[in-house]
Amino acid sequence: MRIDLVFALLAVAVAFVNSAKVLFMPSTLYPMHGYTMKHLANELARRKHDITWLEYGPVQSKTTLSKAVKRVYWPVQFDQQVFSDIFVHRNHSVHDQLWDPHFDHPNEQTTAWLASVRLCDRLLAKSKSKFDQLVKERFDTVIVDDLYNPCGLLQVALKGKFIKIPCSVYIYWSMTALRTESAWANQSPSPPSYLPVPGTKLTDDLNYFQRTFNLASYLRALYIHHHIVLPRIDAIFQKHYPGVAAAFDIERNASINFVNNPPIFDFARPYMPRVNFVGGLHCRNATKLQGVGFTMIVFIEIVYFYQLSYTTLLWYFQIFF
């Protein structure tokens, strides 16, 4: 009887050791962020890990999660109508132009960052006690969306400052390709001499004038993030938690950086070992093709043909002609 009890206790201990507590903090401004992260959350829950999914914002996302995932939602509203029009009602004039192939929205990312800073400030003003309670809860891993989630950064910083035992693994997950400011934060080189800055519509075949424009775009991206976005985040942090680490230091000290992009879809570039390309995580596994049937290939090309390299154009023509 005693031996059976010992084995039962060992089984419980092994199950406890093998189970991790993981906190997911996706941004709620765009539904695709939560949709991408949910697949990892559901898989970890299927493997019997203790998963907490935290969202804050004006509207809870419609992301479908496993019943084993503990879902937490903190409602907080924008204090400016323009942000509500853009991210809640989606009736801003800019939405009428999104399907125009010639329409550019260069300020989209900056606008979303400023909106997320306002949300974080209002969340801390309204629900600081709940935020502090979550800070005191120990997690083995914290996974934070690297776009539009300043309160996620703050959660990581406070766990290290006030608990004294920070989370074992802090994952900073980029929902896009490896952006200029993200590469700067994780110390991955982004040479503007041949690596086009996102949004410039350039390729890696650059002439002198394109390299000059690309360098200016590179400096602009860093300036916006470090002199417009991060100072506003730091102001909110110091307002509610004086002495907490700077936002850039929190970004730079991630344990692992996830990039939601397959490496073959990015330009050839150097990156640090802690950067992991996880694009396609939400895709269904490939299945064996049937012996009889046909294959349809569809290309959705977002760049103009005159911008494609000669090798790419030749490859297209060899397929279809």
Steps between C-alpha positions, in 0.01 A plus 500: 500500500782734593685415176189581299476834677864580421451423132186711497688794654785457252254498212341820627843660548613407148177635354547823695862540394420437134216752502590865448307818570492717189356849459395622154450874447392575141409844370127551439519785249518257208322160511776320309743529792290288733407263218867426435593453866201282587641195320798484734275561802262222399784258432661567838163455669457169318832394652360570848681827566334773706421777250371850581385723213475871589337764282422863575325747275165648402369174351589140580630314199307213342804273510391142567705333772505157656282457808816414691635854447420745778373808319517840669361822355533849649272753327644847443376769262684759293484858621518639145226447243741478208657184647156347553411575139819335372529193723149433634234625257741491203306779330790741458552641152824304465306171488337598171841502332646173630407305186660756271825338375665843477407603854778526756446541872847590629375620838296188579759350734572826683127568545443152642791541742364831628155343539646208697686740731171675579334164567779393735483828691125470547530135600750581775287792620189282517620149584842538661409265787421218257817576306706483821336172593603353167855631551525301824390179329796291390520376142767281346460675165347832396424549130443863398386641167776734381253737331264728692525339843690730738328354806642163400851645517418653837376166632835339416700785654303499825535126546877541504496811720244422768477121513881470483447167321420596141334268252740232377436576133383827349393467136449813291289400200502710183182463295677633190832447330816602683442876502778758521431599861455136605834403349661795677351385832616139469839610361453343158677691220280674243746637242308763300747466214316191374217419746187699404312667784137379531265743330747632243388252229865446411673173422850387594623613156564868577670774305674797661191718534290212634767423759498864607120497533516167684755640747273800567205263552712291737588804712137616491372165631748506788427864579123445518533201731767644730396867511122485457374159617738387775511835691120495527508143627768591755293797618206267574727252676657764724162659570359182653820317606790741564840341456392220270730406211484686170288349224797461266694305763203266539482452123873430476507243781249253359603136545368402157370705208230338286451638149172408332655455159660198330870576441467417129254790462745752644806645335830330570617666819704435812319462831583404857469138623209586730291611200272218384287519185170329581292604199240246396435390858128551444496304173363148470753220457558385144323185385600251234369585153261260331622300204239649267406864484634836401704774662406866491766758572387846602736795543403812690776746426504827692793657317497642151647287224754764407642465853558125466847375424579339165539156664156518661334608175675220312378249759141620456515472121651151515202381705220645291643523148 
